[in-house]
Every structure is written in structure tokens, then in C-alpha cells.
């Protein structure tokens, strides 16, 4: 196993990696569950029985949108923190009044495995944990016939993305959604319409950038600190095979940059930024990926042959080059830049428009350019002729009620059969796979060529283990 493989904690799982690219162990609704006859689909206007896995942080934001439903259970490894997040200056935050009331009535769990075993009345689950829990929790829920909303990135590995995509496809009655809310925004959908409508002609290259990471990366692991009261560290670790001890740079927010728990800037923001070009241009999966980057955390001089066995955090900045050789209208190249790197300012940019430092996407076509910010915001055509063409392109995609703020309730309405789901796993799974292949290339240390149909790296024999990971006993996928 290479050092870069160890960095990500990925290795051969207990399930064989098969030629089809998905671990194909049979799955079904578990016997004895309340949903054993299949997913519950309440009728129009009916309240859905929802559970939260990860009740604080982003999970609190998701669940605040769902207080009109029956929140029957909440699972978190640190309810002291959840309680603190309800307050501001010692007072209950107005926007958390309804959520606190709902949580006070819900049954509380620290281990979602126990929650699934005990509560047979759950119909739908919101999963807002660190990345390394996503697929484990989602699979458990889907096996039980529960509808699932999973925060981005959908999964920690490529194989997990393919597995959840297959599970969703095999059971179309399950309503699935990934939590990249920009997919439901009016602006993002307009950007897709403008690209597909030919406003800038044929697109061959797309530049994406983000100011992430805004958490520790490119640094070695810190020394353990005393565990805070109320935090169940063993359950927070969950499937992770390493135990570095607790440190606040891991939990509860900064986990994104540490290789056993998160997927770095690509995993965090790719779902908000890569989403639109992958969607608009119908790119499919990449055929070649190469990443250039600064040093890994815990690394030393790259010419030093006494390198550490474990590279602990992702590089501080990276450029990833994606080639989509099977895109619908011909090959497309995406250049991803993170860590504050960005392309040069575009000529002829409207006077009232800037290329936001936080991040954005720039499409270059043979008849003009289109710029939008993170989450698809503020789509802007560049060039008078492109603007004129864009004005004639009609609205063609359905709009989601309340746009990006309605992403969670779009999932609820889809469960009730009232509306089409915005971003199901059949869409978000391949997007996640494309994103995470950038992390795979970073670990490989060389360009990778990829067979998306087979789910295999074709140019580096023996490297397919980078598409998967190992799981701690009791948390196997």
C-alpha cells in the first residue's frame, strides 16, 4: 500500500471489488421493520415521520426547514453542542424556537444503528454527519425502506457513490436527495438553460475555483486533547479505522480537511460548483483526471525518502484537471482550483460584475462566455451577442418552490407524491463520483484514466483500491 493510499485511509473493503464497479452483495428491506412492505409514501399534505442523524450544525439547518413534519427521533454524538447551538447570547434564537420544541419531543439517540433498530415508525432520514459516515448511515436507512436526504458530498469514496446510486435505481419508490441546495435554485437552473440553449455556443472548457479550505489543511495531526464532556468520541469516529484521539481541529467542523473523516475542498464545494457544468453539459463521468498540489499535511520534502507513513490532511491548495471524453456534445475539460487559486479576470466582464473570491464557474464557448457564482448564483453572459441570444432562450426546467431554501421540502413533497425530486441519487451519485475522482488522482500521485462503465482505473494496475476504503469492525458497509 502506498503512502498516499494510507493518507486517505482507503484500502480493500470486506466486500470484493467487482468488475461492475459496485459491491453487489444483495440488499433488501430488513425483516421485521415497520416498512417491510416497502417505503411509506404518505398522501398529499400528510406529515412525514422524519429522523435526524447529525442534529446540530448543518443538520440543524436542514431540520429547521422540516419542523412542519413529525420529527420523531434525533441522533447526535454531542447533544450538549446541539443545545448550545440553539442559543445566542444565552437566549433561544428565534429561528430555532420550533426546532427546539420538536427536538424536545423527539426520542434521542447517540448511535444511529440503535435508532434504526428501535424506532420502526421512521419514514425518512436526514443525514448530516461528517463525510465518513454518509454511506454507512444511508445504506442502513435505504435497506430499511426509508427515504433519505444526505448532505454533500453524498459519499466519502467512489465505490460508495456507485453503491448508493445503484440502490436508489433498484428501488425507485425510495425518494433520495443530496443536500446541495443550489441545484434547486432559480439562478442555477437558469444557468443550465442558457448553456443548453446555446447562448455561448459549444463549450469545450470550464474553469471552477473556490476559496476553500477555510479549515486546517496541509498540516500534521495535532496531539490529542482531553475529551469534552458530552461528546461520544468512539461514535464520532464511527467507520474510521484510525484513532488519533480527540482534538477540536477534528470535531465538530474542521474534520473536512483530515483524510480519515473528510474529502477536502473538492468534496465540500464540488457539489455546489461542479454540479452545474456536469448537469448542463451532460458530461457523464471523467475519462482522465490529474491533480497538482501543495504538500500533504504531515509530509516533508518530496525528495526526502524518509517520508511519513501517514499523510494526515489534504494539501492546502490544488489544481485538478478533468477530461470528460464522453460528454454529450464532445470532449470537455474542467479545471478546478482551490485554496484561493483562481483563473485571471475575464475580459469584457460587465462593469457591475466581479469574479467572486469565494468561488465561481466560468464556461467558455465558441460564441461567448458565462459566469456564475457558487450555488449557481447570478448567471451572467459575457459578450453582447451572447446576451442577445440568452434573452431569447425560454424557461424550460421546472422551478422548485422557494428555490434553494425549498430543497428540504422539495424532498418532503416528492415523498408525498406532490412534486418531482430535485436532485436524486441517480443524479448526485455520478456527480459525487466525478468529484471524488479528483481526490483519487491526488492520492495516486499520477494522472489516472478511468473507465466509468466498469468503475475502474485503467492506466495504473493495482490502484483500484483508491476507489474504496476499509471500515472499522461494526461499521462495515
Buried (B, 14 or more C-beta within 10 A) or exposed (E): EEBBBBBBBBBEBEBEBEEEBBBEEEBEBBEEBBBEEEBBBBEEEBBBBBBBBBBBBBBBBBBBBBBEBBBBBBBBBBBEBBEEBBEEEEEEBEEBEBBBEBBEEBBBBBBBBEBBBEBEBBBBBBBBBBBBBBBBBBBBBBBBBBBBBBBBBBBBBBBBBBBBBBBBBEBEEBBBBBBBBBBBBBBBBBBBBBBBBBBBBEBBBBBBBBBBBBBBBBBBBBEEEEBBEBBBBEBBBBBBBBEBBBBEBBBBEBBBBBBBBBBBBBBBBBBBBBBBBBBBBBBBBBBBBBBEBBBBBBBEEEEEEEBBEBBBBBBBBBBBBBBBBBBEEEBBBBBBBBBBBBBEEBEEBEEEEEBBEEBBBBBBBEBBBBBBBBBBBBBBBBBEEBBEBBEEBEEEEEEBEBBBEBBBBBBBBBBBEBBEBBBBBBBBBBBBBBBBBBBBBBBBBEBBBBBBEEBBBBEBEEBBBBBBBBBBEEBEB
